[in-house]
Amino acid sequence: MGSLDTERATIGWAAKDPSGILSPYTYTLRNTGAEDVYIKVLYCGICHTDIHQIKNDLGMSNYPMVPGHEVVGEVKEVGSEVSNFKVGDKVGVGVLVGCCRNCRPCEADVEQYCNKKIWSYNDVYTDGKPTQGGFAESMVVDQKFVVKIPDGMALEQAAPLLCAGVTVFSPLSHFGLKQSGLRGGILGLGGVGHMGVLIAKAMGHHVTVISSSDKKRVEAMEHLGADQYLVSSDATRMQEAADSLDYIIDTVPANHPLEPYLSLLKLDGKLILTGVINTPMQFLTPMVMLGKSLYLPLSINDYISRSNSIKTTLRIETIQRTSMLLVMVALFLTLFFFFLSQLLIFYFLSFPEFFFVGAILCREKGNHGELHWEHEGDKGNA
């Protein structure tokens, strides 16, 4: 194995054009430094943002591109000035891998607002080398953007926390919505929506799932433990629910009107937009739009360190590399991604054999995902 102060080759699954096809791609890891960590990738979730990037839906994709920003792996080497990690640690990497460290956002630990932030893939380092993500055998990442996975946490469970989990937790934390007893709404019940219900319930919130139809009621109420289910096309129910929610987490990844949901909020309630929307949104005034905050390492550390345990019953299927093209086609057709109201998350496992693990949240009553939370100042409700 090479030294951290020299380049080394690795292999990943790369998109080489917008076709959606991923194929093996050998490349050289970026130049490394004293504060870098060399990580062997064990698992990497497939987020729908990866699909947007692979297909160039946002109009800014650069190829060849190795996607993946829900990365879980094992530390194999550390630089001379790395103080937070040691060889053998299990760690995670999210959407950011660099920033300038000198601007006001960086000094305030909100690196997502840094004008020189560096994304974990489809970006370039300061030396001009492209960043590549976690659909790979290994990565080299600055220790500032690596998080420790607690001992005892199942690694395959940690991957979705690095994106869907912290996408929900970060704004709840930022807007002071972590205390128990709040009434929250989750708009949309895809991957992020599922995690939103689990996290909000773990915080002791009364949770209302809001959807455009009744087809996900059983999933929301019986399998995820939501308290109420509201169909947005039911004008009577929407009117009855007016002025009842402290916040709404809007996870819908498509352009849609906001006004119907604003009426559900109490005075000074928060509408939090988390869905990736590639067309301009329109809304009526008066309405105050607060900045949407992407997750960042500080949020990930806070979230994972506060999450005492995650108990999710999974059905696991290994998928060999020969099935990679079929997996991607299925994702594009949404045959796997939330098929039959189930949440599907793929992970890279044991990359030398290019295995994937497909993990579907178990839908049997009583076996849904469960988060345990220790509330600030309210430990009795954990």
Secondary structure as UniProt FT lines:
FT   TURN            4..5
FT   STRAND          9..15
FT   TURN            18..19
FT   STRAND          22..28
FT   TURN            34..35
FT   STRAND          36..44
FT   HELIX           48..54
FT   TURN            55..58
FT   STRAND          71..78
FT   TURN            80..81
FT   TURN            87..88
FT   STRAND          90..93
FT   STRAND          96..98
FT   HELIX           104..107
FT   TURN            108..109
FT   HELIX           111..113
FT   TURN            115..116
FT   STRAND          118..119
FT   TURN            126..127
FT   STRAND          138..142
FT   HELIX           143..145
FT   STRAND          146..148
FT   TURN            151..152
FT   HELIX           155..160
FT   HELIX           161..165
FT   HELIX           166..174
FT   TURN            175..176
FT   TURN            180..181
FT   STRAND          183..187
FT   HELIX           191..202
FT   TURN            203..204
FT   STRAND          206..211
FT   TURN            215..216
FT   HELIX           217..218
FT   HELIX           219..223
FT   STRAND          228..231
FT   TURN            232..233
FT   HELIX           235..240
FT   TURN            241..243
FT   STRAND          245..250
FT   HELIX           259..262
FT   TURN            263..264
FT   STRAND          265..273
FT   HELIX           297..306
FT   STRAND          307..311
FT   STRAND          314..319
FT   HELIX           321..323
FT   HELIX           324..332
FT   TURN            333..334
FT   TURN            337..338
FT   HELIX           339..341
FT   STRAND          344..349
FT   HELIX           351..353
FT   STRAND          355..361
FT   TURN            365..366
FT   STRAND          370..373
FT   TURN            376..377
FT   HELIX           379..381
//
